[in-house]
Amino acid sequence: MTDAALSLRPASPYAHEVERRRTFAIISHPDAGKTTLTEKLLMFGGAIQLAGQVKAKGERRRTRSDWMAIERERGISVVTSVMTFEYRNCVFNLLDTPGHEDFSEDTYRTLTAVDSAVMVIDAAKGIEERTKKLFEVCRLRDIPIVTFVNKMDRESRDPFEILDEIEQTLALDVAPLTWPIGGGRDFAGTFELKSGRIRLVDGGDDFAGEGLGALKGLVSEHRLATVTEELELAQGALKAFDLTSFREGHLTPVLFGSALRNFGVRDLLDALADLAPAPQGLDSDKRPVEPDEPRMTAFVFKVQANMDPNHRDRIAFVRICSGKLTRGMKVKQTRTQKMIGVHAPQFFFAQDRALAEEAYAGDVVGIPNHGALRIGDTLTEGEDISFLGVPSFAPEILRRVRLEDAMKAKKLKSALQELAEEGVVQVFRPLDGSPALVGVVGALQLDVLTGRLLAEYGLEVGFEQSQYSIARWVTAPTKQALDEFVAANRSGLAEDLDGDPVLLAGSAFQMSRAKDRWEKIEFTDVKDVR
Ligand code: GDP
């Protein structure tokens, strides 16, 4: 938008609040230092509150730790949570992405709710497989990425080599904001390229001086000569930082540091405050929605259930897209057209509870509910719009659930329904009335399902192979075409959670035969949840 166009818009009372929001996620390969970095980031923002642990008392706490046992056992992070903190007058919302590749679906949904990402790389290992996958998800939406090269205090690769690998592997331009002075045991600090300011590892928050001359006497002659040479090379060969290119997702600013030693973390936060985008406009099915519009809009990107098995409560994680959410507000769920009172929204602000009474675009709040709110739901003050793009993915594994105690079939049915609404599994109910199938994208999800059915519902289950291995959503140009297809394929059809038709096939061959025979029908492996 041009300045002239901007000035024609009435000044929004919320523009200032939107402007200071930074909603981001950290993407990394396990062990690169995400957890350590998260802790250090939060330290700058004061108190910490993990969304999943809000009001974790007594029974709740025990349940949560049961649930966490799966996580510990597998050495992965299963639960998505949100952490909000303030720094330099900015409000940061850090959304935690689950660490395991089996959770690509969950991760994907979380990444639909952020405006930027921090990519953490182990300085000795470079771009690892998981980082690459997550990066690709970010690229789908051109999410701007700030890179933090971590563990510089350990034996690490040459900085040029690391930068080159980022550029080559991810096809992403790199622009270092800082340059490391030494590495491993000799890691002395960083040189800020733009200002020439020097930060020393042992120097606390203060800069040690400006220009390489300031390093005289602080590091060895040899080290100084190396850094001088590297910097000359870097400034000659590498791109300068370009804000537009970064915002468009084509260039990543790079910082070097050590999360463990709390070095470079403040620079990272400063980079997010100065460079990362505030909440942006978002497309709905009817119109684009701007973050500083006066009316509240939001969407659900995550549902977490059964933090307390005695009360089947769930928390829907909602990202505000525009306007202001206040406690006690009535909002419209556009999928069902129902008005819902938001009486006890949970705001996960770290320091000040009073701030938590209202939320603006970019903020994430948890809304407790009994199953009414689903992933992909849009909430408004009355307008009938739906945000696009919180997808479901076709499962790669389909199983029948075998129940040890057949008397509990009804309980299993409702448990599966609840867990499907939460996005833990997908449930497909065959039209011919045969027992439901569960679908998952990765095998680990089956372990989580088994664990949760036992812990939260007292159900002991196993899984059986099913005759089907592939599921595809079915759409047709007209209702008649769809009815015709359904009538002819009843035995292989099922309904998903929303009642949408899904074709089940035993093999790729069978699926492609169906595709050949039904030309007008579309078979898709991704469904945009509305
Ligand atoms: P995550 O799996 O990405 O969350 O990684 P963690 O934060 O749990 O870190 C993995 C291991 O690397 C832990 O043993 C950390 O103490 C260690 N670590 C993290 N950051 C650094 C760092 O900057 N330097 C060194 N030497 N070790 C680090």
Residues whose N, C-alpha, C, O or C-beta is under 5 A from the ligand:
A	BS01	GDP	H29 P30 D31 A32 G33 K34 T35 T36 L37 N150 K151 M152 D153 R154 G257 S258 A259 L260 R261
